[in-house]
Amino acid sequence: MPSTPATVRRRSLLLPTARQALVVTVFCLLLSWLLHLLSGTAYPGVFGRIGFIGAALLLAYSAAPALRPRWLPLAAARVGAVVLMAPVAALVTALVTQRGQFFAYLAQTQTLVGHALMVFLAIVFGLLFSLLALRSERRERERADRLQTELTKNTLERELLDARLRLLQAQIEPHFLFNTLANVEALVASGSPNAGPVLRQLIAYLRAAMPRLNDAAATLEQELQLVRAYLELMHMRMPDRLRFDVANVPQAGMVRFPPMALLTLVENAVRHGIDPGVAGGRIDVDAVIDAARRTMCVRVSDTGVGMAQTAQPGTGLQNVRSRLLALYGAGARLELHEMAPHGVRAELHIPLSGETA
């Protein structure tokens, strides 16, 4: 009948580890050589007895956890098994080597003293190795517990980060939709003959943009396409007041980018930079990827009314900063710079380490 997994596991608990067997074997070889020199007895005979006792003590130490009663502590069970096995193993070696002359062997004072010394050495060294092994096992358990605690901590931190990112991502949706609906309201209120085409373009744009709101694996190329579509829509709404350029960035399709973060900066430029000014302005979007330094700088520049009316960042910019910190740590940042003679340049500095798609 084949062995069950439980039977195999129980057998493995009764056997020592390879490291324990190696340590005991080396020690028995050295101790046998020392006793051989002191007693003048042949080395094979000395090693046979010492080796058998060492193997018996090692098996007793290894089997103690599986055979001990539940009320007995593990350390006590192992030490007790070694102490009890020491005289038994020494007695077995005497019976095997002396055979029919066992009682005569014990009747001689010299041999009796030698047997007692063998038992004493077995107990002393058995206890010594047991304590060292217990200490090593305790350290291994502590190390395993620390690793498990660290793993659990890292798992919880990742789950917390994912939840925080989902919350920040959810904040974008109403912010984005309210801004878009405000643009629709401006079109209807102006009574422009282009309201119908713009509205159809807006519906098509929303259909393309909405699935990306929850896209966790967006690339810079996708974000640039989305920004280009948004600016084309805004240009239809105010063709005489908005000019724009979205650069073609090499390798943009290979770089991961926080979804909707770039669109948030562009929306902010339109709403707070271009819309308030009578003359409108221009918006330029570009990016510089430094492969050698593993960094990327994405820039949104506008020639609108400037920092005076955009000095207090709203929900959008705060959200972008929070997402950058959560995704990339302190190595990523959002910077706002005033442009001459007027306007604002928003810069996203992002490390590229591990952020290629």
KEVEXKE-13657 format. One record per residue (C-alpha): residue number from 1; x, y, z. Coordinates in steps of 0.25 Angstrom, whole numbers, plus 2048, in hexadecimal, padded with zeros to 3 digits. Example, Ala and Ser with C-alpha at 12.3 -4.5 7.8 and 13.67 -1.06 7.14 Angstrom:
! residues 2
k: 1 | c1: 831 | c2: 7EE | c3: 81F
k: 2 | c1: 837 | c2: 7FC | c3: 81D
! end
This chain:
! residues 357
k: 1 | c1: 800 | c2: 800 | c3: 800
k: 2 | c1: 806 | c2: 80E | c3: 7FC
k: 3 | c1: 80A | c2: 817 | c3: 807
k: 4 | c1: 800 | c2: 823 | c3: 80A
k: 5 | c1: 806 | c2: 831 | c3: 80B
k: 6 | c1: 803 | c2: 831 | c3: 81A
k: 7 | c1: 80B | c2: 824 | c3: 81B
k: 8 | c1: 817 | c2: 82A | c3: 813
k: 9 | c1: 816 | c2: 837 | c3: 81C
k: 10 | c1: 816 | c2: 82F | c3: 828
k: 11 | c1: 822 | c2: 827 | c3: 824
k: 12 | c1: 82A | c2: 834 | c3: 820
k: 13 | c1: 827 | c2: 839 | c3: 82E
k: 14 | c1: 82E | c2: 82D | c3: 834
k: 15 | c1: 83B | c2: 82F | c3: 82C
k: 16 | c1: 846 | c2: 839 | c3: 82E
k: 17 | c1: 84A | c2: 844 | c3: 824
k: 18 | c1: 856 | c2: 842 | c3: 81B
k: 19 | c1: 85D | c2: 84E | c3: 823
k: 20 | c1: 85B | c2: 847 | c3: 830
k: 21 | c1: 860 | c2: 839 | c3: 82B
k: 22 | c1: 86C | c2: 840 | c3: 825
k: 23 | c1: 870 | c2: 847 | c3: 832
k: 24 | c1: 86E | c2: 83B | c3: 83B
k: 25 | c1: 876 | c2: 832 | c3: 831
k: 26 | c1: 882 | c2: 83C | c3: 831
k: 27 | c1: 881 | c2: 83D | c3: 840
k: 28 | c1: 881 | c2: 82E | c3: 842
k: 29 | c1: 88D | c2: 82C | c3: 838
k: 30 | c1: 895 | c2: 836 | c3: 841
k: 31 | c1: 891 | c2: 831 | c3: 84E
k: 32 | c1: 894 | c2: 823 | c3: 84A
k: 33 | c1: 8A2 | c2: 827 | c3: 845
k: 34 | c1: 8A5 | c2: 82D | c3: 853
k: 35 | c1: 8A0 | c2: 821 | c3: 85A
k: 36 | c1: 8A8 | c2: 818 | c3: 851
k: 37 | c1: 8B5 | c2: 820 | c3: 855
k: 38 | c1: 8B2 | c2: 820 | c3: 864
k: 39 | c1: 8AE | c2: 811 | c3: 865
k: 40 | c1: 8B6 | c2: 80B | c3: 85A
k: 41 | c1: 8AA | c2: 803 | c3: 855
k: 42 | c1: 8A8 | c2: 801 | c3: 846
k: 43 | c1: 8A2 | c2: 80D | c3: 840
k: 44 | c1: 897 | c2: 805 | c3: 838
k: 45 | c1: 892 | c2: 7FF | c3: 845
k: 46 | c1: 892 | c2: 80C | c3: 84C
k: 47 | c1: 88B | c2: 813 | c3: 841
k: 48 | c1: 881 | c2: 808 | c3: 840
k: 49 | c1: 87C | c2: 80A | c3: 84E
k: 50 | c1: 87D | c2: 819 | c3: 84E
k: 51 | c1: 876 | c2: 81A | c3: 841
k: 52 | c1: 86B | c2: 811 | c3: 845
k: 53 | c1: 868 | c2: 819 | c3: 852
k: 54 | c1: 869 | c2: 826 | c3: 84A
k: 55 | c1: 85F | c2: 821 | c3: 840
k: 56 | c1: 855 | c2: 81B | c3: 84B
k: 57 | c1: 856 | c2: 829 | c3: 852
k: 58 | c1: 853 | c2: 830 | c3: 845
k: 59 | c1: 847 | c2: 828 | c3: 842
k: 60 | c1: 842 | c2: 829 | c3: 850
k: 61 | c1: 843 | c2: 838 | c3: 84F
k: 62 | c1: 83C | c2: 838 | c3: 841
k: 63 | c1: 831 | c2: 82F | c3: 845
k: 64 | c1: 82D | c2: 836 | c3: 852
k: 65 | c1: 824 | c2: 840 | c3: 84C
k: 66 | c1: 81B | c2: 836 | c3: 845
k: 67 | c1: 81B | c2: 82C | c3: 851
k: 68 | c1: 81A | c2: 836 | c3: 85C
k: 69 | c1: 80D | c2: 837 | c3: 864
k: 70 | c1: 805 | c2: 844 | c3: 862
k: 71 | c1: 807 | c2: 849 | c3: 870
k: 72 | c1: 817 | c2: 848 | c3: 86F
k: 73 | c1: 81E | c2: 854 | c3: 86A
k: 74 | c1: 826 | c2: 852 | c3: 85D
k: 75 | c1: 834 | c2: 855 | c3: 863
k: 76 | c1: 831 | c2: 84D | c3: 86F
k: 77 | c1: 82D | c2: 841 | c3: 866
k: 78 | c1: 83A | c2: 842 | c3: 85E
k: 79 | c1: 843 | c2: 843 | c3: 86A
k: 80 | c1: 83D | c2: 838 | c3: 871
k: 81 | c1: 83D | c2: 82F | c3: 865
k: 82 | c1: 84C | c2: 831 | c3: 863
k: 83 | c1: 84F | c2: 82F | c3: 872
k: 84 | c1: 847 | c2: 822 | c3: 872
k: 85 | c1: 84D | c2: 81D | c3: 865
k: 86 | c1: 85B | c2: 81F | c3: 86A
k: 87 | c1: 85D | c2: 814 | c3: 874
k: 88 | c1: 854 | c2: 80B | c3: 86B
k: 89 | c1: 85D | c2: 80D | c3: 85F
k: 90 | c1: 869 | c2: 80B | c3: 867
k: 91 | c1: 864 | c2: 7FE | c3: 86C
k: 92 | c1: 860 | c2: 7F9 | c3: 85E
k: 93 | c1: 86E | c2: 7FB | c3: 85A
k: 94 | c1: 874 | c2: 7F3 | c3: 865
k: 95 | c1: 86A | c2: 7E8 | c3: 863
k: 96 | c1: 86D | c2: 7E7 | c3: 854
k: 97 | c1: 87D | c2: 7E8 | c3: 856
k: 98 | c1: 87E | c2: 7DF | c3: 862
k: 99 | c1: 873 | c2: 7D5 | c3: 85E
k: 100 | c1: 874 | c2: 7C9 | c3: 868
k: 101 | c1: 87E | c2: 7D0 | c3: 870
k: 102 | c1: 876 | c2: 7DC | c3: 874
k: 103 | c1: 875 | c2: 7D9 | c3: 883
k: 104 | c1: 884 | c2: 7D6 | c3: 884
k: 105 | c1: 886 | c2: 7E3 | c3: 87D
k: 106 | c1: 87E | c2: 7EA | c3: 887
k: 107 | c1: 885 | c2: 7E3 | c3: 893
k: 108 | c1: 892 | c2: 7E9 | c3: 88F
k: 109 | c1: 894 | c2: 7F6 | c3: 896
k: 110 | c1: 89C | c2: 7FC | c3: 88A
k: 111 | c1: 892 | c2: 7F9 | c3: 880
k: 112 | c1: 886 | c2: 7FD | c3: 889
k: 113 | c1: 88D | c2: 80A | c3: 88B
k: 114 | c1: 88F | c2: 80B | c3: 87C
k: 115 | c1: 880 | c2: 808 | c3: 87A
k: 116 | c1: 87C | c2: 812 | c3: 884
k: 117 | c1: 885 | c2: 81D | c3: 87D
k: 118 | c1: 87E | c2: 819 | c3: 870
k: 119 | c1: 870 | c2: 81C | c3: 876
k: 120 | c1: 875 | c2: 829 | c3: 87C
k: 121 | c1: 87B | c2: 82E | c3: 86F
k: 122 | c1: 86E | c2: 82A | c3: 868
k: 123 | c1: 865 | c2: 832 | c3: 872
k: 124 | c1: 86F | c2: 83E | c3: 872
k: 125 | c1: 871 | c2: 83F | c3: 863
k: 126 | c1: 862 | c2: 83B | c3: 861
k: 127 | c1: 85D | c2: 847 | c3: 86A
k: 128 | c1: 867 | c2: 850 | c3: 864
k: 129 | c1: 863 | c2: 84E | c3: 855
k: 130 | c1: 854 | c2: 84D | c3: 859
k: 131 | c1: 855 | c2: 85B | c3: 85F
k: 132 | c1: 85D | c2: 861 | c3: 853
k: 133 | c1: 853 | c2: 85B | c3: 84A
k: 134 | c1: 847 | c2: 860 | c3: 852
k: 135 | c1: 84E | c2: 86E | c3: 851
k: 136 | c1: 850 | c2: 86D | c3: 842
k: 137 | c1: 841 | c2: 868 | c3: 840
k: 138 | c1: 83C | c2: 874 | c3: 849
k: 139 | c1: 844 | c2: 87E | c3: 841
k: 140 | c1: 83F | c2: 878 | c3: 834
k: 141 | c1: 830 | c2: 879 | c3: 839
k: 142 | c1: 833 | c2: 887 | c3: 83D
k: 143 | c1: 838 | c2: 88A | c3: 82F
k: 144 | c1: 82C | c2: 883 | c3: 829
k: 145 | c1: 823 | c2: 88B | c3: 832
k: 146 | c1: 82A | c2: 898 | c3: 82E
k: 147 | c1: 829 | c2: 894 | c3: 81F
k: 148 | c1: 81A | c2: 891 | c3: 820
k: 149 | c1: 817 | c2: 89E | c3: 828
k: 150 | c1: 81F | c2: 8A6 | c3: 81D
k: 151 | c1: 817 | c2: 89E | c3: 812
k: 152 | c1: 80A | c2: 8A1 | c3: 819
k: 153 | c1: 80E | c2: 8B0 | c3: 81B
k: 154 | c1: 811 | c2: 8B1 | c3: 80D
k: 155 | c1: 805 | c2: 8AB | c3: 808
k: 156 | c1: 7FC | c2: 8B4 | c3: 811
k: 157 | c1: 804 | c2: 8C0 | c3: 80C
k: 158 | c1: 802 | c2: 8BC | c3: 7FD
k: 159 | c1: 7F3 | c2: 8BA | c3: 800
k: 160 | c1: 7F2 | c2: 8C8 | c3: 807
k: 161 | c1: 7F9 | c2: 8CE | c3: 7FC
k: 162 | c1: 7F0 | c2: 8C8 | c3: 7F1
k: 163 | c1: 7E4 | c2: 8CC | c3: 7F9
k: 164 | c1: 7EA | c2: 8DA | c3: 7FA
k: 165 | c1: 7EC | c2: 8DB | c3: 7EB
k: 166 | c1: 7DE | c2: 8D6 | c3: 7E8
k: 167 | c1: 7D9 | c2: 8E1 | c3: 7F1
k: 168 | c1: 7E1 | c2: 8EC | c3: 7EB
k: 169 | c1: 7DD | c2: 8E6 | c3: 7DD
k: 170 | c1: 7CF | c2: 8E7 | c3: 7E1
k: 171 | c1: 7D0 | c2: 8F5 | c3: 7E4
k: 172 | c1: 7D4 | c2: 8F8 | c3: 7D6
k: 173 | c1: 7C7 | c2: 8F3 | c3: 7D0
k: 174 | c1: 7BE | c2: 8FE | c3: 7D6
k: 175 | c1: 7C8 | c2: 909 | c3: 7D4
k: 176 | c1: 7CA | c2: 905 | c3: 7C6
k: 177 | c1: 7BB | c2: 904 | c3: 7C3
k: 178 | c1: 7B7 | c2: 911 | c3: 7C9
k: 179 | c1: 7C2 | c2: 918 | c3: 7C1
k: 180 | c1: 7BD | c2: 912 | c3: 7B4
k: 181 | c1: 7AF | c2: 915 | c3: 7B7
k: 182 | c1: 7B2 | c2: 923 | c3: 7BA
k: 183 | c1: 7B8 | c2: 924 | c3: 7AD
k: 184 | c1: 7AB | c2: 91F | c3: 7A7
k: 185 | c1: 7A4 | c2: 929 | c3: 7AE
k: 186 | c1: 7AD | c2: 934 | c3: 7A9
k: 187 | c1: 7AA | c2: 92F | c3: 79A
k: 188 | c1: 79B | c2: 92F | c3: 79C
k: 189 | c1: 79B | c2: 93D | c3: 7A3
k: 190 | c1: 7A3 | c2: 943 | c3: 798
k: 191 | c1: 799 | c2: 93F | c3: 78D
k: 192 | c1: 7A5 | c2: 93B | c3: 784
k: 193 | c1: 7A1 | c2: 935 | c3: 776
k: 194 | c1: 7AC | c2: 92A | c3: 779
k: 195 | c1: 7A5 | c2: 926 | c3: 786
k: 196 | c1: 79F | c2: 919 | c3: 77F
k: 197 | c1: 7AD | c2: 914 | c3: 779
k: 198 | c1: 7B4 | c2: 918 | c3: 786
k: 199 | c1: 7AA | c2: 910 | c3: 78E
k: 200 | c1: 7AB | c2: 904 | c3: 785
k: 201 | c1: 7BA | c2: 905 | c3: 786
k: 202 | c1: 7B8 | c2: 906 | c3: 795
k: 203 | c1: 7B0 | c2: 8F9 | c3: 796
k: 204 | c1: 7BA | c2: 8F2 | c3: 78D
k: 205 | c1: 7C6 | c2: 8F7 | c3: 796
k: 206 | c1: 7BE | c2: 8F3 | c3: 7A3
k: 207 | c1: 7BC | c2: 8E5 | c3: 79D
k: 208 | c1: 7CB | c2: 8E4 | c3: 79B
k: 209 | c1: 7CF | c2: 8EA | c3: 7A8
k: 210 | c1: 7C6 | c2: 8E3 | c3: 7B2
k: 211 | c1: 7CD | c2: 8D5 | c3: 7B1
k: 212 | c1: 7DA | c2: 8DB | c3: 7B4
k: 213 | c1: 7D6 | c2: 8E1 | c3: 7C1
k: 214 | c1: 7D8 | c2: 8D4 | c3: 7C8
k: 215 | c1: 7E4 | c2: 8CF | c3: 7BF
k: 216 | c1: 7EF | c2: 8CC | c3: 7C9
k: 217 | c1: 7F9 | c2: 8C9 | c3: 7BD
k: 218 | c1: 7F8 | c2: 8D6 | c3: 7B5
k: 219 | c1: 804 | c2: 8DA | c3: 7AD
k: 220 | c1: 809 | c2: 8E8 | c3: 7AA
k: 221 | c1: 805 | c2: 8E6 | c3: 79B
k: 222 | c1: 7F7 | c2: 8E3 | c3: 79F
k: 223 | c1: 7F6 | c2: 8F0 | c3: 7A8
k: 224 | c1: 7FC | c2: 8F8 | c3: 79D
k: 225 | c1: 7F1 | c2: 8F3 | c3: 793
k: 226 | c1: 7E7 | c2: 8F6 | c3: 79D
k: 227 | c1: 7EC | c2: 904 | c3: 7A0
k: 228 | c1: 7ED | c2: 907 | c3: 791
k: 229 | c1: 7DE | c2: 903 | c3: 78F
k: 230 | c1: 7DA | c2: 90C | c3: 79B
k: 231 | c1: 7E1 | c2: 918 | c3: 796
k: 232 | c1: 7DB | c2: 916 | c3: 788
k: 233 | c1: 7CE | c2: 916 | c3: 78F
k: 234 | c1: 7D1 | c2: 923 | c3: 797
k: 235 | c1: 7D6 | c2: 929 | c3: 78A
k: 236 | c1: 7C9 | c2: 926 | c3: 783
k: 237 | c1: 7C2 | c2: 92E | c3: 78F
k: 238 | c1: 7CB | c2: 93A | c3: 78E
k: 239 | c1: 7D3 | c2: 939 | c3: 781
k: 240 | c1: 7D7 | c2: 948 | c3: 781
k: 241 | c1: 7DC | c2: 947 | c3: 790
k: 242 | c1: 7E4 | c2: 93A | c3: 791
k: 243 | c1: 7F0 | c2: 935 | c3: 789
k: 244 | c1: 7F7 | c2: 928 | c3: 78D
k: 245 | c1: 802 | c2: 91E | c3: 78A
k: 246 | c1: 804 | c2: 910 | c3: 78F
k: 247 | c1: 812 | c2: 90B | c3: 78C
k: 248 | c1: 815 | c2: 8FD | c3: 787
k: 249 | c1: 81D | c2: 8F7 | c3: 792
k: 250 | c1: 827 | c2: 8EB | c3: 78E
k: 251 | c1: 825 | c2: 8DF | c3: 796
k: 252 | c1: 818 | c2: 8E4 | c3: 79C
k: 253 | c1: 811 | c2: 8D7 | c3: 79A
k: 254 | c1: 81B | c2: 8D0 | c3: 7A3
k: 255 | c1: 81A | c2: 8D9 | c3: 7AF
k: 256 | c1: 80F | c2: 8D7 | c3: 7B9
k: 257 | c1: 808 | c2: 8E3 | c3: 7BE
k: 258 | c1: 7FD | c2: 8E6 | c3: 7C9
k: 259 | c1: 7F0 | c2: 8E6 | c3: 7C1
k: 260 | c1: 7E9 | c2: 8F4 | c3: 7BF
k: 261 | c1: 7F4 | c2: 8FB | c3: 7C7
k: 262 | c1: 7F9 | c2: 902 | c3: 7BA
k: 263 | c1: 7EB | c2: 905 | c3: 7B6
k: 264 | c1: 7E9 | c2: 90C | c3: 7C4
k: 265 | c1: 7F4 | c2: 915 | c3: 7C1
k: 266 | c1: 7EF | c2: 919 | c3: 7B4
k: 267 | c1: 7E1 | c2: 91B | c3: 7B9
k: 268 | c1: 7E7 | c2: 924 | c3: 7C4
k: 269 | c1: 7EE | c2: 92C | c3: 7B9
k: 270 | c1: 7E1 | c2: 92E | c3: 7B1
k: 271 | c1: 7D8 | c2: 931 | c3: 7BD
k: 272 | c1: 7E1 | c2: 93A | c3: 7C5
k: 273 | c1: 7EB | c2: 93F | c3: 7BA
k: 274 | c1: 7E4 | c2: 940 | c3: 7AD
k: 275 | c1: 7D5 | c2: 942 | c3: 7B0
k: 276 | c1: 7D7 | c2: 94E | c3: 7BA
k: 277 | c1: 7DF | c2: 956 | c3: 7AF
k: 278 | c1: 7D8 | c2: 95F | c3: 7A5
k: 279 | c1: 7E3 | c2: 95C | c3: 79B
k: 280 | c1: 7E4 | c2: 94D | c3: 79E
k: 281 | c1: 7F1 | c2: 947 | c3: 79C
k: 282 | c1: 7F9 | c2: 93B | c3: 798
k: 283 | c1: 7FC | c2: 92D | c3: 79F
k: 284 | c1: 808 | c2: 925 | c3: 79C
k: 285 | c1: 809 | c2: 916 | c3: 7A1
k: 286 | c1: 817 | c2: 90F | c3: 79F
k: 287 | c1: 81F | c2: 905 | c3: 7A7
k: 288 | c1: 82E | c2: 902 | c3: 7A8
k: 289 | c1: 833 | c2: 8F4 | c3: 7AB
k: 290 | c1: 841 | c2: 8F3 | c3: 7B1
k: 291 | c1: 844 | c2: 8E4 | c3: 7AF
k: 292 | c1: 852 | c2: 8E5 | c3: 7B5
k: 293 | c1: 84D | c2: 8EC | c3: 7C2
k: 294 | c1: 840 | c2: 8E3 | c3: 7C2
k: 295 | c1: 837 | c2: 8F0 | c3: 7C3
k: 296 | c1: 82C | c2: 8F6 | c3: 7BC
k: 297 | c1: 827 | c2: 905 | c3: 7BC
k: 298 | c1: 819 | c2: 908 | c3: 7B6
k: 299 | c1: 816 | c2: 916 | c3: 7B4
k: 300 | c1: 809 | c2: 91E | c3: 7B2
k: 301 | c1: 80B | c2: 92C | c3: 7AE
k: 302 | c1: 800 | c2: 937 | c3: 7AC
k: 303 | c1: 801 | c2: 946 | c3: 7A9
k: 304 | c1: 7F4 | c2: 949 | c3: 7B1
k: 305 | c1: 7F2 | c2: 953 | c3: 7BC
k: 306 | c1: 7FD | c2: 94D | c3: 7C4
k: 307 | c1: 800 | c2: 949 | c3: 7D3
k: 308 | c1: 7F8 | c2: 955 | c3: 7D9
k: 309 | c1: 7EB | c2: 94D | c3: 7D7
k: 310 | c1: 7F0 | c2: 93F | c3: 7D8
k: 311 | c1: 7F9 | c2: 940 | c3: 7E4
k: 312 | c1: 7EF | c2: 938 | c3: 7ED
k: 313 | c1: 7EF | c2: 929 | c3: 7E8
k: 314 | c1: 7E2 | c2: 923 | c3: 7E7
k: 315 | c1: 7DD | c2: 914 | c3: 7E8
k: 316 | c1: 7E4 | c2: 910 | c3: 7DB
k: 317 | c1: 7F2 | c2: 915 | c3: 7DE
k: 318 | c1: 7F1 | c2: 90F | c3: 7ED
k: 319 | c1: 7EC | c2: 902 | c3: 7E7
k: 320 | c1: 7F8 | c2: 902 | c3: 7DD
k: 321 | c1: 802 | c2: 904 | c3: 7E8
k: 322 | c1: 7FC | c2: 8F9 | c3: 7F1
k: 323 | c1: 7FC | c2: 8EF | c3: 7E6
k: 324 | c1: 80A | c2: 8F2 | c3: 7E2
k: 325 | c1: 80E | c2: 8F0 | c3: 7F1
k: 326 | c1: 807 | c2: 8E3 | c3: 7F2
k: 327 | c1: 80C | c2: 8DE | c3: 7E5
k: 328 | c1: 81A | c2: 8E2 | c3: 7E5
k: 329 | c1: 81E | c2: 8E7 | c3: 7F3
k: 330 | c1: 826 | c2: 8F4 | c3: 7F5
k: 331 | c1: 82D | c2: 8F2 | c3: 7E8
k: 332 | c1: 821 | c2: 8F8 | c3: 7E0
k: 333 | c1: 81C | c2: 906 | c3: 7E1
k: 334 | c1: 813 | c2: 911 | c3: 7DB
k: 335 | c1: 819 | c2: 91F | c3: 7D9
k: 336 | c1: 812 | c2: 92B | c3: 7D5
k: 337 | c1: 81A | c2: 937 | c3: 7CE
k: 338 | c1: 816 | c2: 944 | c3: 7CA
k: 339 | c1: 819 | c2: 948 | c3: 7BB
k: 340 | c1: 81C | c2: 956 | c3: 7B6
k: 341 | c1: 815 | c2: 95E | c3: 7B2
k: 342 | c1: 80A | c2: 956 | c3: 7B8
k: 343 | c1: 805 | c2: 948 | c3: 7B8
k: 344 | c1: 809 | c2: 93B | c3: 7C0
k: 345 | c1: 811 | c2: 92F | c3: 7BE
k: 346 | c1: 80D | c2: 922 | c3: 7C5
k: 347 | c1: 818 | c2: 917 | c3: 7C6
k: 348 | c1: 817 | c2: 909 | c3: 7CA
k: 349 | c1: 824 | c2: 903 | c3: 7CE
k: 350 | c1: 823 | c2: 8F4 | c3: 7CE
k: 351 | c1: 82E | c2: 8E9 | c3: 7D1
k: 352 | c1: 82E | c2: 8DE | c3: 7C6
k: 353 | c1: 833 | c2: 8D3 | c3: 7CE
k: 354 | c1: 82A | c2: 8C7 | c3: 7CC
k: 355 | c1: 820 | c2: 8CF | c3: 7C5
k: 356 | c1: 821 | c2: 8CA | c3: 7B7
k: 357 | c1: 815 | c2: 8C3 | c3: 7B1
! end
